[in-house]
Amino acid sequence: MLNKFLVTGLILNTFTIFADQPIVNESNITTQNNINDDLDISEATLDNGIKIYVIRTNTKGTVSGGVGYFVGSADDPRNVTGISHILEHMMFKGTKNLSGEKLKEISFVCNKNSNAFTSYDITFYIFLCHKSFLDMNLKIEADRMQNLKLDPKELQKEKEVVIEERKMRTESDPFINHMEEASWKAMYLFSNYSYPVIGYIDQIKACGPTEVRAHYEKFYNPQNAFVLLVGDITIDEAIDKVKTYFGMIPAGKRVDRNRVIDPESTGLTHSIEHEDENIKFNDINIVYKIDRNLFDDVRKQTIVELIVGMLSTGSSSVLYSELIDKNKTAYDIGSYLDIRAFDKGRLNISAMFHNDKKVNDVDNAIMQTISDFVDKHLTKERFENEKKKYLDQLELNENDPNLMLMYGLSYITNGYKMSEFKKIRSIIRSITFEETKDIAQKILNKKNRIMRIYSHPKGK
């Protein structure tokens, strides 16, 4: 259930998740001519510890939201990796009061979307509905928080579903199987971040009702949960509704997430050459680690996103201009910024190229462009243009509660203060060229390059 989507603070990446379900049109957008710098964000906490976040957007009658739990795959016991994702599946199979079929029927009638995802650091249950159906959704989520049924037969069925997901999305995809999982293990030698969210087949098979029940009872309680609502709703309305359905649930215990953090530097770099008959193109991936202290608040995280945008995101980026437009070294450039809540982040830069190019030439071209980035390509004009793009995207997000939901969720996941997110416009405008250059130099240092993966068709 959206397990391929990992909420890790990657705002640009999360914007595509609901692209096939447009719900905003001209009739339900209220035009905001004089934009206040501050986003309309409020928060509260009930007596039992459940947190409430409300982001008001320029839409009428629509609410996107859900209930999140501070548990993800990096909290999984090592002998049952994937258990958080399995539990997410089981949350759709019924409670003591509501069968799985009835839950599906209600969701179909009440919601434009109802789903969930597990990431490394949270599990989140999403709904998108007309405001009149918000009570029904909150009632269902409160029921699932305390009354999950966990039928062993249903668990076995869902484990088989998860195993098939793993086979389809990982084992059958050599690019993901070898590149992604190899880079995780190179980045996180000791922490649970090295394991995939979906887990491994042997451990999925071994996961039984006792383990799932214990995981549920440990993490699924108000002290370890939050409600995030985005759209046409006020904080007072949200408090009243959440208190009605969640207020009487016993607080439980907030879990102390004692994570194993990897050493600052192991001195290791990895180079992998991977050929497979199922690979249809030549691809080189360069992976950089990003120390946590370079994105430990909203301002720094935003600067990192601006840097990645200028360097490697889209056709206006430096790598695209240099390697595709100018030198024809590659025909596609992509990047992925992976932010984690408790440990290092990762920047993955990918270049696809034709058979007549040599991998070392492509690698050298990428590294030369990155080496020249701060002194040659990071100009004040490019910097100001990137800030404007960021602000323009933020304005568009306010017209779509789904996009703003994922935006806000990334900040909650990574432990940033919502009071800082509220002032994101002011923060963006105040970011200086000099501090951006400084962080870019720290990120794009050659010692932070931890992996090079060359994937190509068999026999190349």
C-alpha positions, 0 to 999 in steps of 0.5 A: 500500500504505497510502500514504494513511496517513502516519506523522508522529507523529499518534498519535490518527490512527494508531489507526484503521489496523487497526480492521477487523482486531481481534486482541485479545480477552479470552482473550489479554489479561493484566489488569494491575492495578498499572500501572507508570509506565514502559512496557516498552520496550527497545532494542539495536543490532547490530554492523552498525548495525541498531537493535532496539526492543521494546515488550512489551504485555499480550498472549500469543502475538501479535507485531506488528512490522516493519522500517523504513528511514529513507527517505521521500518527502522524501528523493526526488530532485526529478526522481523524486518518488514513488520511495520509494513505488514501491520499497515496492511493488516490495519485494512483487514478489520477491527472488532467492530468493523470487518475489512469488507465493511471498511472498504465499502465505507471508504469507497463511498466516503473518500476520493482516496483512502490508503496508507504507506510505511516509511523508515520513520513513520506509518501514515493512513491517508484519506481525502474526503468532503468535509462532511465525511471527516467524522466518519474517517476519524471514527474509523481511525480511532477504532483501528487504533485500539481494536485491530482484529488480526485474524491469523488467516488474513495475516497469512494472506497479506504476507503473501501479498507483501511477498509478491510486492517484493518480487514484483518491485525488487527481485524482478527489477535488477536496478532497484534490487542491486542499486538501491539496496546496495546503496542503503547498506553502503550508507548505513552499515550498522543502523536499521536504515540499511534494511528495505521498508518492505523487508526480506522474504524469509523474514516476512514469512517468519512474521507471525500473529504474536509479533504483529500484535506486540508491534501494534500494542507497542506503537499504536497509541495516542502518545505515539500518534498524530492527526494531520488535517489539511484543507477547509478546517480550523484548529478549533473544529479539529480539536473538537472532532479529534477529542470526540473520537480519540479523547477517551483512548488510554494514552499508552506509552510514547516509545523511546526510539533508541536508534543505532547511529552509524559512525561519522565516517568509516573511510569506505567507498564502494564501486559496483558493476552490475550487468543483467539481461533485464537491464535495457540501458547504461546507467551510472549512479553516484551516491553522496552522504549528507551529514545530519547536522547539514539538515537538522532544521527547516532552514538547513533542509531548505538550503539542501533542497535548493542546492540539489535543485540547482545541481541535478533536478530538471532540465534547468539544472547544471548537470543537465545543461553540462552533460546533455545540452552542451556535451551530449555525454548523457541523455537523461539526468536524475537525482534523489534526495533522501532525508532521514530523521535520525541519521545521515541523508543521501543524494543519489545522482543518476546519468543514463548514456548510450552504448558509444560512451565509456562509463569512465568518461561519463563518471569523470564528466559528472565529477568535474561538473560537481567539482566546478559547481560551487565556484563556476556554476553556482551563480547569484542569478541561478540561486535567486531563480531557484528560490523563486521556483521554490516559492512558486511551487509552495503557492501552487501547493496551497491550492491542493490539500494533497500536496500540502499534506505531503509537504507538512508530513515530511516536516513532522516525519523528520522532527522539524518544528511546525512553527518553522514550517509555518514561516517557510516563505520568510525562511526561503527569502532570508536564505543567503547566497553565501550560506548556500555556497558554504553548505554546498561545499560541505555536501559535495566534498569528494570524501562524501562520495560513498558509492558508484554503481554502473548498471548495464545490459549483459554483454556490454 
